[in-house]
Amino acid sequence: MININSWMGTNNVINKVKIVITGVDARIFNKGNKLIKIKEQDIEKIKEHVKEAYPHECCGLLAGKGFGEEKDVFETHRLRNLNSERANDRYEVDPKEYMEVDRDTASRKLSIIGIYHSHPDHPSKPSEFDAGRAWEGYSYLIIAVAKGEEFELKSWVFNDSTKTFTEEEIKNV
């Protein structure tokens, strides 16, 4: 069963979609994570996506498993950035694409454990805009890209009660 809660913004644009698959809600299991493990080949796929999208932001999903203090990324999934008005400094996940990936990964006993996006010519720190859309428990892998070539990756976890991000360690496996 899929529950969809959406919050509408101005002009009926979907600002946030929360997807919960009964019994497999990653936000419940992944609170307080300090480590995210990701394969070098997945980091390279993400960097390629970032290069192709530059000077615009790109976005995608991280699928895997995560309990307690660490998460394991098994797959990355590119998504389209629906934000065409401010694509240079904003991203908007397509809810239909999100649902497709969520269904596919859940059928294979995986969960969406995070979202990646790029910050063209800006630091790899979450912005106020990012904080306004963040969900507790998910990893937010932010890739700063300078001039389309230089990369810095950092991962963050959002604390809903304090409305702040905490950096989590990235381990290449």
C-alpha positions, 0 to 999 in steps of 0.5 A: 500500500502506498500513502502519498502526502503532498504539500502544494506551493504557489501555483499548485506546484508540488513542493514536497512528496512524502512516500511511505510504503507500509512496513518499509519506511526508511525514515523510521529505521535510519534516524541518527546515521553517521556513515553512508557507504557507497561504491566508487562506480556509483560516485562516478555515475553521479559525477557524470550526471553532474557534468552533464547537467552543469551549469544546472542542478541535477538530482537523483535517488540513493537506494539501499539499506540502512539501520542504526548508524550506517547506510549502504547504497546499492544503487543510484537512480537519475531523476529529471530536475523539474525546476526549469525556472531556477535550475541553476540553484534549485532542483525539484524531484519528479514525484512520478519518477520517485514513485517508480523507483520506490516501487521497483526498489521495494520489490527487491527489498531495498529502500530509498535511503537518500537523495543526491543533487548538485550545487553548481559553483556553490559549496557542498553544504545544504542551503536554506532551500534544501532544509525546507524540503528535507526529510529526517533520516534520509542522506543528502549527498550534495556534490559541489561542482566548480566550472563543471570539472572540480568535485566535492562530495559531502553527505548530510542528515537532517534533524527535523526537531532542530531543523539542522543538518549534520554531516555524515561520513562517506566511505567508498567501498 
